[in-house]
Amino acid sequence: MNLVRAEAARILARRFTRLMVVVLLATFVVTILVVLGKSKQPTEEMWENARSIAANVESSRRLEYSTCLQTHTAGECEELNPDRVVPENYLWGVFNFAREIGALVAFLTAFLAFFGFLIAASFIGSELHSGGVINLLLWRPNRAAVLGAKFGVAMAFIAAVSVVFSILFVGTFYALAGGTGWIGDADVPGFWSSLALLCLRGIGLALIVSAVGFAVATIARHTAAALGVLFGYLVIWELGARLIVETLNLNNSNTGRDSWFLASHVSTWMAGRDNTYSLTSFTDAALVFAVIVGGLTALAFTTFRRRDIT
């Protein structure tokens, strides 16, 4: 029997995999229910109120915009551009697909990343801890091939689930906006291509996190160890170290301290452009992720080949 086919059957047959898919579906359903509970079809009265507010905001912004242009470039003053004021932005309690789908995709990405991390880490970690990998090596005595098959199958499975859920997620909320909310400016040029790229970056981030989970679990030989590393990094570095930096007010020097925190690179990656606030660039974010994934994966394969796993 083909090794890749055997690993594919193994990951699909795992109860943990099925449980995590159910949890992902449940999260999806809860998100839909929350949006449905907070949205309604806009009435004519709501439109009249939104147009009135938009007119007032547009009038006040014209003076602010002209004043800003006297000392700044048009790009720097774009947020104040009165032409960007549209009535639909002031439809309170109405789900606006074009305006809110980006934040919802970011929310989906976080769950896909955690889903992928657990699936990938447990796929190798549980078998290393229980000794199941030894049976595979007795059948196929090639460590690199066995680990490579597990890694490839795990990434392929997570990618497939991420693509399916992303399409289902966006399609469902588009349908909901048409029935119980407002679709918004989804017909403007470039909207769907930008949304597709955002989804692809989200899927890519989920795969990056999954690869890290697989590598750490391989090195530590346990799923729990991978989770410990993840939460330890988040608590000690992303929360603790960032809090210390903010408390000491070390950001006044504007030296790009945020580049030392992966959360800043994640934000830049999902935005798809350089972040002038944190001084992190999209290219740097991609490079950081490539180095982390490449380094940990190489270390995982090296330790797996050399270490006694009996």
Helices and strands as residue ranges (DSSP letters): H 3-13, H 15-38, H 44-69, G 78-80, G 82-84, G 87-90, H 97-130, H 132-139, H 143-180, H 191-220, H 223-232, I 233-241, H 242-247, G 250-253, G 257-260, H 262-271, H 282-306
